[in-house]
Amino acid sequence: MFSAWMSGWFNQKKGYVFVDLNAYARNVASVKAWCAINPTQTVMAGLERSTAGQ
């Protein structure tokens, strides 16, 4: 539930108005991998870092 909500929030923030389930699955896997190698960081820090400059 959390990943779906965060995906919707960040997509809306960037102006995306469509659902891409393949991109969603890739993004969830990417965030999980980032969290595994950055266990002391917050999920929000990783999400903000991944969308910076886009």
C-alpha positions, 0 to 999 in steps of 0.5 A: 500500500505504501509503495502504491501511495508514494508512487501516485504522490511522486507521479502527481508531483511530476505531472504524470497522469498515467499508470505504468505498471512496469515502471512501478515494478521497476521503481519498487525494486529500485527503492528496495535495493537502495534501502538495502544498501542505505539502511540508515537513510529514510525512504523519503530521502531515497525517493527524493534523491531518485527524483532530483533533477527530473 
